[in-house]
Amino acid sequence: MNLRHAAALALVGWLMILPPTSREFPRGNADAPLSEWVRRPTIYRNKEECEHVRDQQIRLLNARNRQTQVRIHRQWQCVAADDPRLAK
């Protein structure tokens, strides 16, 4: 990786995305293409920060014994904002 490529990667934000829901998939369709997933409005500095926030939310729900919500949150993914799979 050259320096220019590393600098470009450092400027990319990270998004937390949720699988789309529907009547057939009320808890989210994790098999749907990423372009159909729902983006959360927050942009994170890096993947580690995004995953940390996701894990915090899962721990909080787990502590409140919200197992259905924990299963839903575990489907959430962190992806780079410029990931080509997000393009519609």
N, C-alpha and C positions, 0 to 999 in steps of 0.2 A: 504494500500500500504506500503510495507516495504522499508527500506532505499536503498537497492540494486536496487529494481524496479524503485524507483524515480531517482536514479543516471543514470540508463540506459535510462530512458525517457529524461533526460536532455541532453544526448549525441546525440540524434537523431536530424538530421536536418529536415527541412521542405522544400517541393518543391511546386512550383506553376505549376499546370498542366492545359493544354488546351484540350478541346474536339477535337477529330479528325475531319478533314474536308474531304469531298468527293464531287462528282458531285451532289449526292442527298442531301447532307448537307453542302452547301458552308459556312455556318456560324458556323458549328460545330455540332456534334451529341452528345448532353449531355447525351443520354441514352446508349451510348457505354460503355462497361466495362472499368474500370480505367486502365487496362493493355494496352489498345489501345490509351489512351490519350497521348498527347505530353508533355514531361517535359521541362520546361524552365531550362537553365543551372545554374542559381543561386540557392544556398542552403541557406535557412534562418535559423537563430538561433532558432526561435520558431514560433508558429502559428500566434501570434499577429503581429510579424514583417512581415511575409508573407502577411497577410491580410491587413496590413497597406500599403504595397507597391501596392497591387492590388487596394485598395480603392483610393490611390493617382492617379494611372493611370486612373481610372474611372472618378475622379473629373477633371483631366486635359482634358480628352476627352470631358466631359460634358461642360466644359468651352469653348471648341472650337466648340461646337455644332455638335459633331460627334456621333449622336445617334445610328447609326448602330454599330459602334465600341463599344459604351458603352454597348449595349445589348450583344455583343460577350464577352466582358471582364467580364460581370457579371456571365457568365457560368464558368469562370476559378475557380479552387478550390485549396486550400492549403491542402496538405496531408503530413503526416509523411513519411520520406524517406524509412522507413522500413515497411510501410503499406503492408500487404500481398496481397491486391487487385491490387497492382502495378506489381506483379510478372507475368511474361509471361510464 
